[in-house]
Amino acid sequence: MRLSALLGIYQLYGNNCAYSKKYFKKLKGFNTKISFFEDTELSMRAKKIGKIRIDPKLIVYASTRRFKQKGYLSVAKINVQAFFNFLLGRPIKTKYFGDIRH
């Protein structure tokens, strides 16, 4: 089981989650003021106003470019630090990962 689930936080990663248009509008979409864990933040808001269903049969294959570029341990360390900063309401330093939004 994931650490986040043990803490009662169900992370719906942006590359593997879906919201109805009505529900997404009710949530007012992603928080564009943050650049890391915005998908987790959205799922936490979603959980407060509705039910989240998780289907373990759904699989998404994602890019491993960050791991290949920076190394697995380095990326894991960055993610763990960012996750705890997120939980504690501290700013998340994202200098390691560039913003890919256009």
Beta strands, then each sheet from edge to edge (+ up, - down):
end
